[in-house]
Amino acid sequence: MVISLICKVLGTSELFVLSQIELTKQFMTGRVAFSEYYVISYPFTSASLFHVLLMPIVFITGVLTHDVSQVDRLWSMLPSATIFHYAIHNYLNGNGSLRLYIYLAIALFWSTRLTYNFARKGGYSPEGEDYRWEILRSKMSHFQFLLFNALFISVTQLIILLCITAPAMIFVEVGNEDLYTGDYVFGSLLAACVILEAAADEYMWSYQSAKRHYKETGEVAKGFTAKALKRGFCTIGMFAYSRHPNFLMEQCIWCIPYFWGSYLTGKLLNWTIIGAPMYVCLFQGSTSFTEGITSAKYPEYKEYQKTVGRFIPNAGSHWVEVLEEDRTD
């Protein structure tokens, strides 16, 4: 009943879904070897199984280490690894898809850059738990946070990271058709978003580095003012027009592939839409929580919120930094 309803909503075959469930059962009970299962299963099915098996691992690790940022550390790696899996599966079945390889190349670029950015901020250190988890933990009872860790951090987030890669299935199914004009357009848009996200992260890194240096030495780094550094939050470059330009680009990076797939199929709606809305909702919720913390910490942030759009720039409005002579004495 539930499977039938899901299949109707997603517009996919119930018989196909049931056959994949049965195949997975045979693999899990040892009746089908891994090598056979990997090749004959639908690639999204085997990817789903991997993510499901990963869920208890990240949950238990988080509980034992008292650090629930395990999924955060996988965030920049899992989607591109999943797309790489799709490409390998495609190759082993004697198929080729240039657009899938292009998508994979862009995803690997995204992954490499985001992993580097996360690492330089100390995300992979033993003390690298996201500060927001600690704040949320303090607002809940031990049992409530344990439940939140199990249902959201360890399960829902991994489901989202799996589902945002679903549009790659369209590239697999279309096969090695010649590239169309739209492929170049969507591929270029996707690459541009990755580059813009990198630029936004560099603005933030430059500001945070300058702020840290100012606190330690009292020296104002070139390109900044003491007032801007004392303010506590970044308003330079892209952040003068969007409060979270990096988050905006991140959402675009995982929404564009869906529209790329829709272009290829000629249908606006298809089952691979499952990831993009969840990703957008996740960023809406996490950004609201983050801004609540920031506005409580920095008095001027509320004025910044009135002037600058959260993601999309406000028409005719942006943050103007008043330059003044800074003194360090």
Summary of the structure (lengths in Angstrom):
residues: 329
radius of gyration: 22.4
end to end distance: 73.1
largest distance: 76.0
contacts: 952
relative contact order: 0.10
helix: 71%
strand: 1%
